[in-house]
Amino acid sequence: MKGYIQVYTGNGKGKTTAALGLAMRAYGAGLNVYIAQFVKGMKYSEQETFKVLSEHITVKQYGRGCFIKCDPTEEDVQAAMAGLKEVREIMLSGKYQVLILDEVNIATYYKLISVDDLLKLIAEKPDEMELIITGRNADPRIIEIADLVTEMKEVKHYYNKGIMAREGIEK
């Protein structure tokens, strides 16, 4: 089966959720999935689900926590760069048919990794691998080479009323 490049971007909620839903669908079809979460280094409820499915779905975080309210540190850059290097090896290993680079667009936006380095990784994607890229602020060059691009648009969100992320729903 030919693999394509999918991008989920935009300011609306649902980018990671869409990618994780695809991971579940791939699992149901007997495919192996690797989920690389850039920037993220915190606990999310989906990690508990994927522990049960760990024979076919692997999740690894390449972040140290959420720095969105402050500038990233050199340690954040090092974590992302090491993650990109490891993801390349995993991508070329032949073990996985689906690779999800969750929040990698944020990693490029904050210059934790360069867009050029991400483009090099994408260029090496095996033909049969499905590659999913998530995160707001997708670089136009990433959008250009993608086969499918979905932009999530926020129309209304209860965060604006002060409601924080709820366990099991947003985190």
C-alpha positions in Angstrom: 0.0 0.0 0.0 1.3 3.5 -0.9 1.8 5.8 2.0 0.9 9.5 1.9 1.8 12.6 3.9 -1.0 14.1 6.0 -0.9 17.4 7.8 -3.3 18.5 10.5 -2.7 22.2 11.4 -4.6 25.4 12.3 -5.6 27.1 15.5 -8.6 24.9 16.3 -8.8 21.9 18.6 -8.5 18.4 17.2 -5.2 18.0 15.4 -3.7 15.5 17.8 -7.1 13.9 18.4 -7.4 13.3 14.6 -4.0 11.8 14.4 -4.6 9.5 17.4 -7.9 8.4 15.9 -6.0 7.5 12.8 -3.6 5.5 15.0 -6.5 3.6 16.4 -7.9 2.9 12.9 -4.4 1.7 11.8 -4.2 -0.6 14.8 -7.6 -2.1 13.9 -6.2 -2.9 10.5 -3.1 -4.6 11.9 -0.6 -1.8 11.2 2.1 -0.8 13.5 2.2 2.8 14.6 4.9 5.0 16.1 3.8 8.3 17.7 6.5 10.8 18.3 5.3 13.7 20.5 7.5 16.7 20.1 7.4 19.6 22.6 5.2 17.4 24.9 6.7 16.0 28.1 3.6 15.8 30.3 1.1 13.1 31.1 -1.8 12.8 28.8 -4.7 10.3 29.2 -4.1 8.7 25.8 -0.8 7.4 27.1 -2.7 5.0 29.3 -4.7 3.7 26.3 -1.7 3.2 24.2 0.0 1.2 27.0 -2.6 -1.5 26.5 -2.0 -1.4 22.8 1.8 -1.2 23.1 2.4 -4.3 21.0 1.3 -2.3 17.9 1.4 1.4 18.9 4.4 3.0 20.4 4.3 6.5 21.9 7.4 8.5 22.9 7.7 12.1 24.0 10.6 14.3 22.8 9.9 17.3 25.0 10.5 18.4 28.5 7.2 20.0 29.2 5.1 22.8 28.0 7.1 26.0 27.4 4.5 27.8 25.3 4.2 30.6 27.9 7.9 31.2 27.9 10.9 30.8 25.6 12.2 27.3 24.8 15.6 26.5 26.4 18.7 24.9 24.9 17.5 21.7 26.6 14.3 21.9 24.7 16.2 22.3 21.4 18.4 19.3 22.3 15.4 17.1 23.2 13.8 17.9 19.9 16.9 17.4 17.8 17.6 14.0 19.5 14.0 13.1 18.9 14.2 13.9 15.2 17.4 11.8 14.9 15.7 8.8 16.7 12.5 9.2 14.6 14.6 9.0 11.4 16.1 5.6 12.6 12.6 4.4 13.6 11.1 5.5 10.3 13.8 3.6 8.3 13.6 0.5 10.5 10.7 -1.1 8.6 8.9 -1.9 11.8 6.2 0.7 11.5 3.7 1.4 8.7 2.4 4.7 10.2 4.5 7.4 11.7 2.9 10.3 13.6 5.0 13.4 14.3 2.7 15.1 16.8 3.3 18.8 17.3 6.4 18.8 15.1 5.0 22.0 13.4 5.3 23.7 16.8 8.8 22.4 17.1 9.7 24.0 13.8 7.8 27.2 14.6 9.8 27.7 17.8 13.0 26.7 16.0 13.6 23.6 18.1 14.3 21.9 14.8 14.6 23.4 11.4 12.1 23.1 8.6 14.9 22.0 6.4 15.7 19.1 8.7 12.1 18.1 8.8 11.9 18.3 5.0 15.0 16.0 4.8 13.2 13.5 7.0 10.1 13.6 4.9 12.1 13.1 1.8 13.5 9.8 3.2 10.0 8.5 4.1 9.6 4.9 2.8 7.0 4.8 0.0 4.7 2.4 1.9 4.7 4.5 5.1 1.9 6.9 6.1 3.3 10.0 7.7 1.1 12.3 9.8 2.3 15.7 10.9 0.4 17.8 13.4 0.6 21.2 15.1 -0.5 24.7 14.4 1.7 27.0 12.2 2.6 24.5 9.6 5.3 25.9 7.4 4.1 26.6 3.8 6.8 24.2 2.5 5.4 21.4 4.5 1.9 22.1 3.3 3.2 22.2 -0.3 4.7 18.7 -0.2 1.8 17.1 1.8 -0.8 15.0 0.0 -3.6 15.9 2.5 -3.9 19.0 4.6 -6.6 19.7 7.1 -6.8 23.1 8.8 -8.6 23.1 12.1 -10.4 26.4 12.6 -11.5 27.6 16.0 -15.0 28.9 15.8 -15.8 28.8 19.5 -14.0 27.4 22.4 -14.8 27.2 26.2 -11.1 28.0 27.0 -12.1 31.6 26.3 -14.5 31.4 29.2 -11.6 30.2 31.5 -12.4 26.5 31.4 -9.1 24.7 31.6 -8.1 21.4 29.9 -10.1 18.5 31.4 -8.7 15.1 32.0 -10.0 12.6 29.5 -11.3 15.3 27.2 -8.4 17.6 26.4 -5.6 15.9 28.2 
